[in-house]
Amino acid sequence: MTARERAQRTGPHRILTLDGGGIRGALTIEILAKVESITRDKGYETLSDYFDYIAGTSTGAILATGLSLGWTVDKLRGFYEEHGQSMFDKAFLLRKFHYKYDDDHLKSVLQAQMGDMTLGSDQLKTLLMLVMRNATTDSPWPLSNNPNALFNSTVLKDCNLDIPLWQLVRASTAAPTFFPPECVAVGEQVFIFVDGGVTCYNNPSFHTFLMATTEPYRLNWPVGEDQLLLVSIGTGSSPVANAGLLPGDMNLLYNASTIPSALMFAAANEQDFLCRVFGNCLSGAAIDQEIGDLCSAKGSLCRGPVNPKLFTYVRYNAELSRSGLDALGLDELDPAQMQKMDCAENLQGLQSIGKAVADHDVRTAHFERF
């Protein structure tokens, strides 16, 4: 199918959303492998055959785009194994005052894979949404190839569908301090874009649901537990407990290094919490000690303000703490290493975590109604 055909297809519909997290996308890939295996047993060769709408932020944007183009999970895994190390090329010394890594290799690889494809390319087999932040306008930009969307009208001189696909993926991965920003021409205007992880949508799950169902986006897919499946996959959470923290420790350097990850963690939890309140959650770890997991399969369905629920929901993720890794039987892995988003040397460890999560959490029953 093309994106236009996906937009017009009658339900039930299936949505896949993929968090940001740098090289920790290798963890996501192993969870996707289990999902691909289950859907192949249902007769779907690739995840682009099964899912109607795929969304991603940052490293999730790379994964989402590859999947939408019909890539197998094996191809995604090979992409990260081949290019993971060189994606994080150290920047020249004089440029390190602005960013840590050069983007030349990542840019060339994306261009090689996507060529002159645009966001409106018919080679995309699903609806696709990528999240970035427009630093010029100081606003999040979740761009999709939804043919019905207001700014995707082909009569516009600044139609979003005309933007090169590789450039949008590059923009979504332009993490501040890690990589340089991406300048993108939209019609006659040029905007500076940075990583979508510095918006509220590093986990884009609930916002993708809204883009699929609410009137302004002009898809208006029907809602209901039998009408819509939303699968959300993380890159591992890494809450940092600072039991010995003193007020004087919270200096400029401390805040600069910890606030971005704290905001990403809080925003990801909020998107997850909203999905569990508005959807019927079949699987997911506890959000916190007060909220719990709200999983109907465990008898803790959130009654809340919405009944009946608007969609069926699953959340697959790992906690990259000492206790979280131990619970997965991975006591040999160092949490401090696994939590890094820019260390390609951790690829195999991250893959082990993803496989353990897939074995522990991903179930055929989660997909049987779709």
matplotlib code that plots the C-alpha trace (Angstrom):
import matplotlib.pyplot as plt

x = [0.0, 0.9, 0.4, -2.7, -4.2, -3.3, -5.1, -8.2, -8.2, -11.1, -10.2, -9.2, -6.0, -2.6, -0.1, 3.6, 5.6, 9.3, 11.1, 14.3, 17.5, 20.6, 22.5, 20.0, 17.8, 19.6, 17.5, 14.3, 15.3, 15.4, 11.9, 10.8, 12.2, 9.8, 6.9, 7.9, 8.0, 4.5, 3.0, 4.7, 2.9, -0.3, 0.7, 2.5, 6.0, 7.2, 6.0, 5.1, 2.6, 1.0, 1.1, -0.8, 1.0, 4.6, 6.0, 9.4, 11.6, 15.4, 16.8, 13.2, 12.8, 15.6, 13.8, 10.3, 11.5, 13.3, 10.2, 7.9, 10.1, 9.6, 12.9, 13.0, 14.2, 17.3, 18.1, 17.6, 19.9, 22.6, 22.3, 23.0, 25.8, 27.5, 27.1, 26.6, 30.3, 30.8, 27.6, 29.3, 32.4, 34.2, 34.0, 37.1, 38.4, 37.4, 33.8, 33.5, 32.5, 29.2, 28.7, 30.4, 30.1, 30.2, 27.2, 29.0, 28.8, 25.2, 24.1, 25.9, 24.4, 20.9, 21.3, 22.6, 19.6, 16.9, 18.3, 15.9, 12.8, 10.6, 8.2, 5.5, 7.2, 5.1, 7.9, 6.7, 4.4, 2.7, 1.7, 4.9, 5.3, 8.7, 9.2, 11.7, 12.0, 12.0, 14.5, 13.7, 10.0, 10.7, 8.0, 7.8, 7.2, 5.6, 5.6, 3.7, 3.0, -0.8, -2.1, -5.1, -3.1, -3.4, 0.2, 0.5, -1.7, 0.2, -1.1, 1.0, 4.4, 5.7, 4.1, 5.7, 5.5, 8.2, 10.9, 13.7, 13.1, 16.7, 16.9, 13.8, 15.3, 18.6, 16.8, 15.0, 18.3, 20.2, 20.5, 21.8, 25.4, 25.7, 25.2, 25.0, 21.5, 19.9, 18.8, 15.7, 14.1, 10.3, 9.2, 11.1, 11.8, 14.8, 14.3, 16.9, 15.8, 17.1, 16.3, 12.6, 13.8, 13.9, 10.1, 7.4, 7.3, 10.5, 7.9, 5.4, 2.7, -0.2, 0.4, 0.4, -3.0, -4.3, -2.9, -4.7, -8.1, -8.7, -10.4, -7.6, -5.4, -8.2, -7.7, -10.5, -9.8, -12.6, -11.7, -12.4, -10.6, -11.5, -10.7, -7.3, -4.0, -1.2, 2.2, 4.8, 8.4, 11.1, 14.9, 15.2, 14.5, 17.3, 16.0, 18.9, 18.5, 20.7, 20.3, 23.4, 22.7, 23.4, 22.0, 25.4, 26.0, 23.3, 25.6, 25.5, 27.3, 25.2, 22.0, 23.2, 24.1, 21.0, 18.0, 17.6, 17.4, 15.1, 12.7, 12.8, 12.1, 9.2, 7.7, 8.0, 6.2, 3.4, 2.8, 2.8, 0.4, -2.0, -2.1, -2.9, -5.7, -7.3, -6.5, -6.8, -3.2, -2.4, 1.3, 3.7, 5.9, 4.7, 5.0, 5.6, 4.6, 1.4, 0.1, 1.2, 1.0, -2.8, -2.7, -6.1, -4.4, -3.3, -6.7, -5.6, -7.4, -7.6, -11.3, -10.5, -12.5, -12.7, -14.9, -15.1, -11.4, -10.5, -7.8, -5.8, -2.3, 1.0, 4.2, 7.5, 10.5, 13.4, 14.6, 18.4, 19.1, 21.0, 17.7, 16.1, 18.9, 19.1, 15.4, 16.1, 18.9, 21.6, 23.7, 26.9, 25.9, 27.0, 23.9, 26.1, 27.3, 23.9, 22.3, 24.7, 23.1, 26.3, 28.5, 28.4, 30.7, 27.6, 25.7, 25.8, 24.8, 21.8, 20.8, 20.9, 18.6, 16.2, 16.0, 15.4, 12.5, 11.1, 11.2, 9.7, 7.0, 6.0, 3.1, 1.1, -2.0, -1.3, -1.9, -4.6, -7.5, -5.8]
y = [0.0, 3.7, 6.2, 7.5, 4.0, 3.6, 6.8, 5.6, 2.0, 1.0, -0.3, -1.8, 0.2, -0.5, 2.1, 1.6, 4.3, 4.3, 6.4, 8.3, 7.3, 7.3, 4.0, 2.5, 2.0, -1.3, -2.4, -1.4, -3.4, -6.7, -6.0, -5.3, -8.6, -10.5, -8.3, -9.1, -12.8, -12.7, -10.7, -13.0, -15.9, -13.9, -13.7, -10.3, -10.4, -7.1, -4.7, -2.2, -4.8, -5.0, -1.5, 1.4, 4.3, 4.3, 7.2, 7.8, 10.4, 10.7, 7.2, 6.1, 8.3, 6.2, 3.0, 4.2, 5.4, 2.2, 0.1, 2.4, 1.8, -2.0, -2.8, -6.0, -6.0, -7.9, -5.0, -2.4, -4.5, -4.6, -0.9, -0.2, -2.8, -1.4, 2.3, 2.6, 3.3, 5.8, 7.7, 9.0, 10.4, 12.8, 16.4, 18.4, 20.2, 23.7, 22.5, 20.7, 24.0, 23.6, 19.8, 16.5, 14.6, 15.3, 14.4, 13.8, 10.0, 9.9, 12.4, 10.5, 7.1, 8.6, 10.1, 6.9, 4.9, 7.4, 9.2, 11.9, 10.5, 13.1, 12.9, 12.4, 9.5, 6.5, 4.3, 4.8, 1.9, 3.3, 6.6, 8.0, 10.6, 12.1, 14.4, 17.3, 20.7, 23.8, 26.0, 28.9, 29.0, 27.5, 24.8, 21.0, 19.9, 16.4, 16.0, 13.2, 12.1, 12.1, 13.2, 14.8, 17.1, 20.8, 21.6, 18.5, 20.0, 19.7, 23.1, 24.8, 26.2, 25.1, 21.7, 19.5, 16.5, 18.0, 18.0, 15.5, 12.5, 12.0, 15.6, 15.1, 12.0, 13.8, 16.8, 14.5, 13.0, 16.3, 16.1, 19.4, 19.2, 15.8, 16.8, 20.0, 21.2, 20.7, 23.6, 22.6, 24.7, 24.6, 26.5, 29.8, 29.7, 28.0, 26.7, 25.3, 21.9, 19.9, 16.5, 15.8, 14.4, 17.9, 18.2, 16.5, 13.7, 11.8, 9.1, 10.0, 7.5, 9.5, 12.3, 9.8, 8.6, 12.1, 12.7, 9.5, 10.3, 14.0, 16.3, 18.8, 16.1, 14.9, 11.1, 10.7, 7.0, 5.4, 4.6, 1.6, -1.3, -3.4, -0.6, 0.6, -1.0, 1.2, -0.5, 1.7, 0.7, 2.5, 2.6, 1.9, 4.2, 5.3, 7.1, 8.4, 8.4, 10.9, 9.9, 11.8, 14.9, 18.2, 21.7, 22.9, 20.1, 21.5, 23.9, 25.0, 22.0, 19.6, 21.1, 21.3, 17.6, 16.2, 18.4, 17.2, 13.6, 14.4, 16.2, 13.3, 10.8, 12.8, 13.5, 9.8, 8.8, 11.3, 10.0, 6.4, 7.4, 9.1, 6.0, 3.8, 6.1, 6.5, 3.0, -0.6, -1.5, -5.1, -4.9, -2.4, -2.0, 0.1, 3.8, 4.5, 3.1, 5.2, 4.6, 1.1, -0.5, -0.1, -3.3, -4.9, -8.3, -8.0, -6.8, -3.2, -1.5, 2.3, 3.1, 6.8, 9.4, 7.3, 4.2, 2.3, 2.7, 4.3, 1.8, -1.3, -0.4, -2.2, -0.6, -2.5, -1.0, -1.8, -0.2, 0.2, 0.3, -2.3, -3.8, -3.6, -5.5, -8.0, -8.7, -9.6, -11.9, -9.6, -9.0, -9.0, -5.7, -2.3, 0.0, 3.1, 1.9, 0.7, 4.1, 5.9, 7.1, 7.6, 4.6, 2.2, -0.2, -1.1, -2.4, -6.1, -5.4, -3.4, -6.2, -8.6, -6.3, -6.0, -9.8, -10.3, -7.8, -9.4, -12.8, -11.6, -9.2, -9.6, -12.0, -13.3, -12.6, -8.8, -9.0, -11.7, -9.2, -7.3]
z = [0.0, -0.3, 2.4, 0.6, 0.5, 4.2, 5.0, 3.2, 4.4, 6.7, 10.1, 12.4, 12.3, 13.9, 15.1, 16.0, 17.8, 18.6, 21.2, 20.8, 22.6, 20.4, 20.0, 22.5, 19.4, 19.2, 22.1, 20.3, 17.3, 19.2, 20.6, 17.0, 15.9, 18.2, 17.0, 13.4, 14.2, 15.6, 12.7, 10.2, 11.7, 11.0, 7.3, 7.2, 5.7, 7.1, 9.8, 7.0, 5.9, 9.3, 10.7, 9.1, 10.9, 12.2, 14.2, 15.6, 17.3, 16.9, 16.6, 16.5, 13.4, 11.7, 12.7, 11.7, 8.3, 7.5, 8.5, 6.5, 3.5, 3.9, 5.6, 7.6, 11.2, 10.0, 7.7, 10.5, 12.8, 10.1, 9.6, 13.3, 13.5, 10.4, 11.0, 14.8, 15.5, 12.7, 13.4, 16.5, 14.8, 17.2, 16.1, 15.4, 18.5, 17.5, 16.8, 20.2, 21.7, 19.7, 19.5, 20.3, 17.1, 13.3, 11.2, 7.9, 8.1, 9.2, 6.6, 3.8, 4.9, 5.0, 1.6, 0.2, 1.6, 0.7, -2.3, -3.6, -1.8, -0.2, 2.7, 0.1, -1.7, -2.8, -1.7, 1.9, 2.5, 5.6, 7.1, 8.7, 11.4, 12.5, 15.4, 15.4, 17.1, 15.0, 16.8, 14.6, 15.7, 19.1, 18.5, 18.1, 14.6, 14.2, 10.4, 8.7, 5.2, 5.8, 2.5, 4.2, 6.5, 6.1, 5.2, 3.0, 0.2, -3.1, -4.2, -1.5, -2.5, 0.9, 1.0, 3.6, 1.3, -0.9, 1.9, 1.3, 3.5, 4.6, 5.8, 8.1, 9.6, 10.0, 11.7, 14.1, 15.2, 15.7, 19.4, 20.9, 22.1, 20.4, 16.7, 14.7, 13.8, 10.4, 8.2, 6.1, 3.4, 3.6, 0.5, 0.5, 4.3, 5.9, 9.4, 11.9, 13.3, 16.2, 17.8, 18.6, 21.8, 23.3, 22.8, 24.8, 22.2, 22.6, 23.3, 20.5, 21.4, 22.6, 20.1, 17.3, 18.5, 18.4, 14.9, 13.8, 15.4, 15.9, 13.4, 12.7, 11.2, 8.8, 9.2, 11.7, 12.3, 14.5, 18.1, 20.2, 21.7, 18.6, 16.2, 17.1, 18.3, 19.6, 20.1, 21.8, 22.2, 24.3, 24.2, 27.9, 30.9, 33.2, 36.2, 38.3, 42.0, 43.8, 47.4, 48.5, 46.5, 48.3, 47.3, 46.6, 44.0, 41.7, 39.9, 36.3, 35.0, 37.0, 35.7, 32.1, 32.1, 33.9, 33.1, 29.4, 30.4, 33.3, 31.0, 28.5, 31.2, 32.6, 29.1, 28.1, 31.3, 30.6, 27.1, 28.5, 31.3, 28.9, 26.7, 29.7, 30.9, 27.5, 26.2, 27.5, 28.4, 27.9, 28.9, 30.5, 33.5, 36.5, 35.8, 39.5, 42.9, 43.1, 39.6, 39.1, 35.6, 34.9, 32.9, 32.4, 32.1, 35.7, 36.9, 37.4, 34.4, 34.9, 35.0, 35.1, 33.0, 29.8, 29.5, 27.2, 26.3, 23.0, 21.8, 22.8, 24.0, 24.8, 26.0, 25.8, 27.5, 29.8, 33.0, 32.7, 36.4, 38.4, 39.7, 36.2, 34.5, 37.3, 36.9, 33.2, 34.2, 32.9, 36.0, 34.0, 32.3, 33.7, 34.1, 33.7, 30.3, 29.1, 29.9, 27.5, 24.3, 22.3, 23.0, 20.1, 22.1, 24.1, 21.0, 22.0, 25.6, 24.4, 22.0, 24.9, 26.9, 23.9, 23.5, 27.2, 27.2, 24.0, 25.6, 28.9, 27.7, 24.0, 23.6, 20.7, 22.6, 22.4, 18.7, 18.3, 17.9, 15.1]

ax = plt.figure().add_subplot(projection="3d")
ax.plot(x, y, z, "-o")
ax.set_aspect("equal")
plt.show()
